[in-house]
Amino acid sequence: MDFTLTEEQELLVGTAKEFAQKELRPWVRFIDEKGDQQEGHDKAREIYSKASDLGFTRMGYPEEYGGVKVDPLTMGLIAETLGRYGGVPKVESGASLFGASGSGLIVARAGTKEQKDAWLPGIISGKKILAIGSTEPHCGSDVSQIKTTARREGDEYVIDGEKQMVSGVRWADAHLVYARTSEDKGSRGISAIIVEGDRPGLDKYQFKTFGGNIWELGGIVYKDVRVPVSNRLGDEGKGFSLLMGMFDWMRAIAGAQCVGIAQGALDESIDYVKQRFAFGRPIGKWEGVQFRISEAATILEAARWLTYHGLWLAGQGRSHAKEASMVKWWVPTVTFNIVNDCLQNRGAMGYTTEVLDELRLRYIRALWIADGTIDIQRIIVGREILGKEFVPYR
Ligand SMILES: Cc1cc2nc3c(=O)[nH]c(=O)nc-3n(C[C@H](O)[C@H](O)[C@H](O)COP(=O)(O)OP(=O)(O)OC[C@H]3O[C@@H](n4cnc5c(N)ncnc54)[C@H](O)[C@@H]3O)c2cc1C
C-alpha cells in the first residue's frame, strides 16, 4: 500500500484547493443563510457549474455522458480538499460537488438509455437534482418497512404515501421514490421510481434543521400521483438492492468529507493559538490548549488513514464493507469532537458565525445520521466480524 499521490492526483488536488479557496469558501456562509431563497440557490448552482467545468461533479460517471473515470480514493481526496479549503464540501444537500451522488449513481448503473439521456447530463453538470426518497415518517433505518405504494394501472404507476427527510427537497427536479409495487413483505416488492417534482397530487413541506440550509430536509406527500411505468429504474421489485448497492464505498467518502472539514478547522486553530495571547503568552503555550491541538492532529491522522484504506480497498475491487462502515461510524464522531475542540480554542469568537467552526459542526453532525446511522454502521461492522447470524434484528 502506497498512498504517495500520483502526478494526476497531485494536479487534481491542486485544482480542487484553488477552486475551494476562490469559489467555495467565500460563499459558504451566504448559502448557509440564504439557501432557502432563490439568490442562495442560484449561487449554489453557479458553484456547481464551475465545479462541473473542472470535472469534479463528473467524477464516477460514465464517460459517454461526460463523466470522468476516477478511483474511489481520488474522489475521496477531492472531497477532503474541498472540505479543507472550502469550509464544507457541499453547498446544497441534494447534490454533490465531488462527483457521483447516490441517485445519479443509480441512474448510471440501472437506467435505460432513455433514462440516462434524460438525467445524467443534467446531474453531472450540476444543473439537475434527483433527490432520494426512501425514508418515511415511521421508518428510516429499516427501509424494508416502507408503506408508500405504486399501484400499476396500464402503463402508469399511481403513487400514494409519504416520504420524509428528503435532502434537497426544495430545489430537486425529481425524487427517486422507493415504493411497494407488490404485496410482498419486507425488502421484496420495493421498486425505485423517478417522480418529477411538478406532478399533480404531490405536496412538499420543509423542516428547519440543525444543519441550516446546507443540510435542508423536507417531506413529500403523494396522493394518486401518476407517473409512466418507464420512470421505474431497474427491474420491478428490485429497488431495495439498488438502494443498498448505492451506499457501498460511498460510506467511506463521508469520512473523506469529515477529515477535510476537520483539517480545515485545525489549520485555522493552529494559526489562532499562536497569535492569541492570554496571561502574557500565546495560548498555544498553555498545556490545555496545546494538548487539544496534539490530540486532534493525532486522531485526525488515524481517521484519514482509515478512510484512505477503505477507499483504496474499494478501488482494488477488494472486500471493503467492514472498512467503509468503520469509517462511516467512527470518522464523523471523532471529527465532530476535533472541530468542537477547535471551536473551544477560539473562546467566545468560536461560538459566533464569524468563524466557520459552528457550521462545520452542523455539517459533520448530519453524517452521524444520513446514509445509514452510526449505529447501523456498527451493526454492519459486527456482522462482518462475527458473521450474519449475529445481526441483532435477524
Ligand atoms: C442530513 C440528512 C440527510 C438525509 N437525506 C435523506 C435523503 O435524501 N433521502 C432519504 O430518504 N432520507 C434521508 N435522510 C434520512 C436518513 O436516511 C434517516 O434519518 C436514517 O436512515 C435514520 O432513520 P430515522 O431517522 O428514521 O431513525 P430510526 O431508524 O428511527 O432510528 C432512530 C435511532 O435508533 C437507532 N437505531 C435504529 N435501529 C437500530 C438498531 N437495530 N440498533 C441500534 N440502533 C438502532 C438509530 O441509529 C437512531 O439513532 C437524511 C437524514 C439526514 C439527517
The ligand as an ORCA input file, in Angstrom:
! r2SCAN-3c Opt
* xyz 0 1
  C     -28.850     15.378      6.821
  C     -29.715     14.223      6.464
  C     -29.953     13.947      5.133
  C     -30.820     12.902      4.789
  N     -31.118     12.712      3.482
  C     -32.043     11.781      3.139
  C     -32.485     11.649      1.783
  O     -32.037     12.378      0.900
  N     -33.415     10.740      1.494
  C     -33.945      9.921      2.436
  O     -34.782      9.093      2.103
  N     -33.558     10.005      3.738
  C     -32.635     10.925      4.105
  N     -32.257     11.072      5.417
  C     -32.857     10.231      6.400
  C     -31.902      9.184      6.932
  O     -31.613      8.227      5.954
  C     -32.562      8.562      8.161
  O     -32.736      9.595      9.113
  C     -31.732      7.464      8.758
  O     -31.727      6.339      7.921
  C     -32.260      7.061     10.134
  O     -33.613      6.851     10.099
  P     -34.581      7.554     11.188
  O     -34.239      8.978     11.262
  O     -35.967      7.154     10.854
  O     -34.157      6.905     12.547
  P     -34.609      5.486     13.103
  O     -34.341      4.435     12.104
  O     -35.968      5.583     13.652
  O     -33.567      5.323     14.304
  C     -33.649      6.130     15.463
  C     -32.413      5.850     16.305
  O     -32.358      4.463     16.651
  C     -31.156      3.888     16.193
  N     -31.420      2.521     15.725
  C     -32.353      2.118     14.832
  N     -32.269      0.797     14.652
  C     -31.261      0.361     15.425
  C     -30.664     -0.921     15.673
  N     -31.107     -2.025     15.055
  N     -29.636     -0.978     16.542
  C     -29.151      0.135     17.149
  N     -29.679      1.353     16.961
  C     -30.719      1.472     16.099
  C     -30.694      4.772     15.050
  O     -29.299      4.659     14.848
  C     -31.110      6.150     15.544
  O     -30.151      6.653     16.416
  C     -31.395     12.092      5.793
  C     -31.103     12.353      7.137
  C     -30.295     13.404      7.473
  C     -30.016     13.690      8.924
*
